[in-house]
Amino acid sequence: MIDGKVAVILFDMGSEEVLRIGEREWALVAAADGTRDIEGIVIAATRGGARVELDEARKFLASLEDRGLVVRIPEPEAKTSSPKTEETLPSPDLPVRPLPGYSLSCDRSGRCCRMYSTVLFALPEAERAAAVLPDRRIGPVSRTRAFLPVRGSIPGGAVAVVANNGACGYLDSDGACSIHRAAGADAKPKGCSVFPAMFIDDGEEVRVSIKTECACVLNSVNHSGGEPLVDPAITRSSQLDPVVVVTVLPDPISVTSERTEPRKVVVAWIRQWLDMPTPPDVARACWAMADALPSGLAAALEAWSGERAAPETAAVVPFVAALARRAAVRTRVDAQWRSEVDRVRRVGAWIAATAVTCKDPQLMAEVLQVPPIDADREAFFVRAAAFGYAVCDEDFGEVQCGLRDLAVKLWLARAMPTFVSEGVQDEEPLSALEAWLRAYGVWRYVLDAKTSTPVPSPNPRD
Ligand code: SF4
């Protein structure tokens, strides 16, 4: 629902493409679930009230196929002798270790229910929500369309709940989850109950860290009495709910484009890093670590300590410029279809305005001199990322990129209060930036800056 009107929006998180389609086209896509041939798809769409010709359907589905949004059922695989790529396997049963000294006080503002393109429910969770709140309707959206398949017809696959101006359809106007309100926390989808905790198997233990994507995560820093990240009774990974996603840290890990280290060496290095005292400016320290990594892990730890001068502006500007380019593209797209009251649109415009201005070398030189606005929050932001191995995320390709990304985000968040506009006055800059970059693929700026890849052109296409 966008400003009270029904719209069908397809997000392709792989290509970051946003496609807005009409009701007739949606009827075709919904019928193309892998159970019918093209004639059957047309019959199913027609039965659903969408009159469409066979040729028209063929052309439309071919155009989706060209974009990788629809795939043909593959032919049975021919036997091949080429070996599969090796994957690091989960460890059998490990101690569970939550981020020490931290508990979360959720402010129940519902911010995190208004940030992501798609809120996923497992099918039983969707059925439970519909049973708990049988009269829940978002505008004219019928009950049968309150949940739509995320892909194909895979039995038991996840479904996407209808969104209302970018917010989950079960979010009430006061920021409360209506499912939680009606039937308690256990009735919510598991993903919502677990969020923002993250679970990482490093081969020695399963660490429970936190995504710093919500203001309440940072507001909880130095406060006690909140909720633990994981039930204290759970001490072994075998006790975790099977639906909890545990990411397995790869082995080996790329530290720079030239250097790879065994996982256990990187795990030990991160432990040493976490045991070190926090320097006065963690953004400068992260950047200095990234600079030092080519000389080895020990050199990077040395770079973390003590006072650091600001880095060369010319070294940082390409990263900010790459972020500005991606943010500008994303916000132009959002402005074409998102409501003005949509949090994603407002936060994106704020970030884009900040990055576009700060890519000016003179201004960026000034930003690099800005001291931390809240040193404890910034230190926690880096500690949570290190504890949860966010700097080792395979998406970055190498730890060096992960460290540069941390530094750039900290500097931009320090500049963001200068660019506050209508609708973002109550936002917490660092967590809003972190959430938006991850949710909409804008984090890839760090790869653009490294490889100077041009940013994809704007969409959506109708
Ligand atoms: S189900 Fe509830 S907690 Fe989950 S996103 Fe929707 S409103 Fe938020």
Residues whose N, C-alpha, C, O or C-beta is under 5 A from the ligand:
A	BS01	SF4	C113 V119 C168 Y170 L171 C177 C192
